[in-house]
């Protein structure tokens, strides 16, 4: 196969795959340090400001496709968390809902794609959160579902909605290396299983994610290294579906603090992706605010 024919084949495959360039619902990199630590009983509002930019689209061998690709995403995700006084299996029982507003600009010059959209994305309803707090660790497990509540258009790659349901299972641990809990190491894993996208008759493969963080608290400031990895663990299915399982990794840094007078926590993190396969590769910046009521 000569180079021109190879590129033509790749472009055709990409054209089929454009509606599901970003197949997963869960956004990696939004939790960071102490990711598996859930707050005590109470009501909380958390605002995620997520900025994602990428100008590389990688093929199934992690080679950049020559397609003049560029994507920019800003998501303002509003999360409402209620941790109750009720105990289940010794854990605090809680629930939450996330309402995301998403602005996406995407262009693929080789395909003549130039699209943008700002709209409500798919809502996450998580009716089960169980969290434990011990002297040396925190732990969490949860179950939820992404509801295709936004508008999806098969001819609009920038659509805020995915156009299908996704189940989400969560488990994680934060370990504290000293009695004062100034040193922490955390891992938070997620497993997604997707429903069929009716407009394309394609079902995206299951995804496994984990976010990690290693940090130190210094005079009221949390600082440390953070990262994430994601693997598609089952193949997409349906006519025209990609046969390649995607993957991605990222590493970065985080700084955060708590402002007692405002009852508000603030954190900032920046990550660079690497070893992307069958997906975009870029950078992520997240500014998170958490208000205690």
N, C-alpha and C positions, 0 to 999 in steps of 0.2 A: 504494500500500500504506500503510494507516494505521499508526501507531506500535504499537498493540496487536497487529495482525497480524504486523508485522515482528518483534516480540519473540517471538511464538509460533513463527514459522519458525526464528528463531535458536535457541530452546530445543530444538526438535525436532532440528535439525542437531547441536547440542551433545550431546543425549542419545545420538545415534548414535556420536558421536565420543569419549564419555567413556572407553572402554577404552584409547584411544591419545592421551590428553591430553599425555602425556610420551613421544613416540614414539622419540626418540633414546636410545641406550644410553650414549654417552659423556657424561660430566658436564663441562660447560664450567667454566673458572675454577679448576681444581685444580692447575695447574702454575705459572703466574705468571712471575716473573723468571727469566731464563736457562732458559726452558722447554725449549729444544732441546739443552741440555747434559746429556749422560749421564755418570755417574761412570766412573772407570777400572775396570780388572779387579778383581773382588771380588764378595762377596755382601752384599746390602743388604735391610733390611726398612723399608718405608715405610708409615706409617699416616696415612691421610687422614681427618680429621674434618670432614664437610661439613654445613653447616646452610643450608637453603633455605626461605625463607618468601615467600608471595605472597598478596595478597588481591584481585588484579585478573586477570580473564580477558578477553583481548582478542579481537575478531573479526578477520575478514579485511581490514578497513580500519583496524586499530589503534585501534578504539574499544572502550571497556570495556563488557562485557556486564553488564546489570543482573540478575545471577543469584545474588547473595550468595555469592560464591566465596571459599574460603580453603583453602590447602594449606600444610602444614609437613612438611619432610622432614629427617631426620637420617640420614646414611650414615657408617658406619665401614668404610672400605675398606682391607683388608689386602693390601699389595702385596709380593711376594717377587721380588727382582731378582737375576739372576746374569749378570755380565759376564765372559766367559771371556778367556783369553789368545790365543784363536784369531783370526786376521786373515782377513777376506774383503774383497777390493777395497780393501785398505789400511785397512779399518775394524775396530774391535773388534766381535766378535760376541757377542751376549747374548740373553737371553730373560727373560720374567717372567710371573707369574700374579697376578690380582687377585681376592680373595674378599671381596665386599661384604655387610655386614649393614645392612639398610635399615629404618628406621621411618618410615612415612608416615601422616599424618592429612589427610584431604581431605573438604571439605563443599561442596555446591552447593545452597543453600537452595531455589532455584526448582525444582529437580528432585527434592528430597527425598533427596539423596545425603548420607550421613554415614558415612564408612568409615575404618578404620584397620587397619594391618598392620605387624608386625615379623617379618622373615624374611630368609633368605639370598637375595640377588639373583642375577642372572645372572653367572656367572664369566667373566672375560676371560682367555683364553689367548693370549699373544703369543710365538710360538716364534722370531720373527725380529726382532732389533734390530741395526742396524748404525750405529755411531757413529764420527765422525771428530773429531780434536782437532788444530787448527793454531794458529799463533801469534796469529792475528787472529780466528779463529772456531771454533766447534764446529758440527757438523751431525749429523743423525740421520734415519734412515728405518726404518720398521717395518711389520709386517703381523701382524694377529691376528684373533681371532674371539670374539664373545660367545656363550656356550653357554647355552641356556634351562634352567638348572639349578635355578632357584627354582620356587616354586609359583605358577602363574597361574590366576586365576579371572575369567572374563569378567564376572561379576556383582560383582566386588570391585575397584573402581577404584584402591584403594590397594595392589594386589598388588605385591610387590617384584620379581617377574619380569615381563618384557615378553611372554613366551609365544612368542618367535620368535628365530631366529638372526640375528646381524648381523656382517658383515665390516667390518674396520677397517683403513684404510691411513693411515700417518703419515709426514710429512716436515717438517723444520724446521731453522732456523739461528739460532745466537746469535752476534752480531757484537760484538767488543770494540774500542772506539774509542781505547784507549791501550795501550801495551806492558805496563803493570801490571795490565791487565784490571779496572780499577775502574769503568769505564763500559761498560754492556752494553745491547744492543737485541736482542730476540728475537722470533721468530714461529714458532709451531708449528701446522701444519695437519693436520686429520683429515678423512677421507672415510668415511662409513658407507653401506653398502648392506644393506638388511634383507630377511629372508625373510618368508614369509607367516605370519600369525597364524592358526593352524588354527581356533580357536574362533570367530573372526569372519570368516574368509576375506578379511581385509584385509591388504594389503601396504603398509607405510608407505613413502613416497618417500625417495630418497637424501638425505643431509644432508652439507653441507660446513661445517666449523668451522675457525676459527683463533683461537688465543690469542696475545696480544702482551704485551710488557713492556719498559719502559725504566727502567734502574736505575743506582744509584751505590753503590759499597762505601765506607763511611766508618767507619774504625776497627773493622773486623770486622763491621759491620752492613750488610746489603743493604737499601736502601730505594728505592722507585720507584712508578711508575704501571703498572697492569696492566689488561687488559681482554680481552673476547672478542666474537666475532660468529659467528652461525650462520645459514645459509640452507638451506631445503629446496629442492633443485634439480630433483627430479622429483615428479610428483603421486602421491598415494596411489592405490591401485587396489583394486578389489573393490566389491561392492554396499554402498552406504551410506557409502563412503569420502568423506572431505573432499576438495573440489576446490581448496582454497586451500593454497598453499605457505607454511608458517610461516617466521618469522625472529625473531631476537632479537639485541640488543647489550648490552654491559655495560662499565662502567668503574669502577676503584677504585684502591686503594693496597695496598702490601705492605711488610712489614718482616720480616727474618729474620737469623739468625746461626748460627754453628757453635760447638759447645761441645767443644773438644778432649778434655777429661778424660772425657767421656761418649761420644766418637766419634759425636756426634749433631747433626744439623742440625734447626733448628726454623724454621718460617715461619708468618706470620699474614697473611691478606689478606681484605679486605672489598670487595664490588662491588655496584653498583646497576644493575639492568637498565633498558633503555630501548627504545623503538620495537618492542615486541613485536607480532607479527601472528599471529593464529590460535593463541594459546598464552597461558600465564600470564606475568605480569611482576612481578618481586619483587626480593629481595636475597639475596646469597650470602655466607656467611662460611666460610672454610676455615682450619683449623689442621693443619699437616702436620709430622710427625716422621719423620726418616730416620736409621736406625741402621746404622753400618758394622760388619761382623763380620770 
